[in-house]
């Protein structure tokens, strides 16, 4: 009798953990989706078309996805190489001079390139949150179903 009571107690604990897992999974999915939407909205508000094919840009397409953010970053990197092979080469051992148009343009380009890389990273993190949350929901549901079945079987004994 104590063994059955112990099994029921463990099953209830596992079921509670499953329910908690589903709840946390939902929070992860909601956070991932809201983060993805926020990044998309902020990028769309800037109306940047760097790296977007001209025919799509003419139709109003702007940088607003991870793939497009990475393409924009790569396009900027190529443009920067047209100014200088690297930031170190641009400065040639000197200090940054904001009155030098080439140095100023290069610095602004690096900032924008980094912003696109951060946006792409944020998209990746939001997708990871969604995937992790989905997995937690599936595992949580499995815990609940298995323990519910176990409790029903043990009540029949």
N, C-alpha and C positions, 0 to 999 in steps of 0.2 A: 504494500500500500504506500509506503514512504517513497519507493522507487517511482511509482506513477505520479505521486505528488511532486517529486523532484523534476520529472520530465515535463510536467505541466508548467511548473515554475520557469524552467529554462525556455520552454516554448513561448510562454507569455513575454519573457524578457526579449527573446529574439523577435517576436512580433512587434513589440514596442520599438525596438531598434529599427525594424523595417519601416514602420510608420514614420519615425524620425528621419530615416534615410530618404523616404519619399518627400517629406517636407523640405529637407535641406536641398534635395535635388531640384525641386520646384523653384526654390530661391535662386539656385545657381542658373537655371535656365532663364528665369525672369531677368536676373542681373546681366547675363550674357546678351540676351536679346535687347535689353534697354541700352546697354553699352554700344552694341553694334548700331542701333538706330541713332544714338547720339552722335557717334563718329560720322555716320553717313550724312546726317543733317548738317553738321558743322562743315563737312567738306563741300556739300552741295551749296551752302550759303556763300562759300568763297568763289564759286563758279570758275574753277581752275580747269583748263583744258590741256595742260602740258602732258604730252604722251598719248593723248586721245587722237585717233585718226581724224583727219580734217572733215571727212564726210559725216562722222558722228558728232563732232563738235559743232558743225553747222546745224545739226538737228537739235542741239541743246544738251548733248551728253557732256557731262563734266566728271572730274575725278571724284568717285564716291564709293569705290570698292577697294578691297585689298589688292587685287591684281592691278587696278588702275593706279593706285598709290605707288606700288612698286615700279610700274612702268614710268610714272612721272619722276620718281627718284632717279631711275636709270637715265632718263632723258636729261635731267638736270646735271647728273654726273658727267655725261658726255659733253654738254655745253661748257661745264667748268673746265674740262680738259682742254677746250679750245682757248681758254684764258691762260691756264698754266697746268702742267702735268700734276702738280700737287700744291697744297697750301704752302708747304715749306719752300718749294721752288718759287712760288709767287713772291714770298717775302725775301728770299735770297739772303737769309741771315739777319735781316733787318727787323725792326718792330712793325707791327700793324699800323698803317697810316690811313685813317678814315677819309682823308682828303684826296687820296689816290683813287681815281674812279675804278681802276681794274681791281684793286684790293677790296674796295667797298662792294663792287658787284660780285666778286668771288665770295666774300663773307655772307652777303645776302643769299646767294645761291646755295651755299652750304647750309645755312639756316633752313631754307625751304626744302632742300633735299632731306635734311634730318627730320623735318616735320612730316614729310611723306613716309619716311621709314618708321617713325613713331606711330603714325596712323595705321600703317600696315601691321605693325606689331600689336597695336590695340585691337585690330580686327582679329588677329590670330588668337589673342588672349580671350576675346569674347567668344570665339568659336570653341575654344577649349573649355570655357565655362559651360557653354551649352552642351557640349559632348559629355563632359563630366557629370553635369546635372541629369542628363538623360540616362546615363549609366546608373547613377545613384537611384533614380526612380525605378528603373527596371529591376535592380537588385533588391530595393526595398519592397517592391511588389512581390518578387519571388520569395523573400523572407516571410512576408505576411501570408501568402498562399500556402507555403510549405508548413508553417507553424499552425495555420488554421486547420489544415488537413491533419496534422499530427494531433492537435487537440481533439478533433472530431473522432479520430481513430482511437485515441486513448480513452475517450468518454464511452466508447462502445465496449471497451474491455471490462 
